[in-house]
């Protein structure tokens, strides 16, 4: 038996909930949207990287991030709130500086140990 299809959470769903709630954690938003925490967390991180939402930790580092709609774009630009870096995959198209030299050193070491043994 397959799982029933659940449509993807849209930015508009999350923005609408945050307009009503104000500030909310991932768990609170997931409960309101009747979704899993993981799906909401991934969507919030994407929205955070695009500047659609902001997040802030209250008081100590052990508390959860609270997500909210930024009132001014300047607040994000000035660094008052954290903006996550976009999720970017690794691209291996450029030159790796120092890689060849390190590889040759390790090869020479392995060959030296092979002769000694």
Buried (B, 14 or more C-beta within 10 A) or exposed (E): EEEEEEEEBEBEBBBEBBEEBEBBBBEBBBEBBEBEBEBBBBBBBBBBBEBBBBBEEEEEEEEEBBBBBBEEEEEBEEEEBEBBEEEEEEEEEEEEEEEEEEEEEEEEEEEEEEEEE
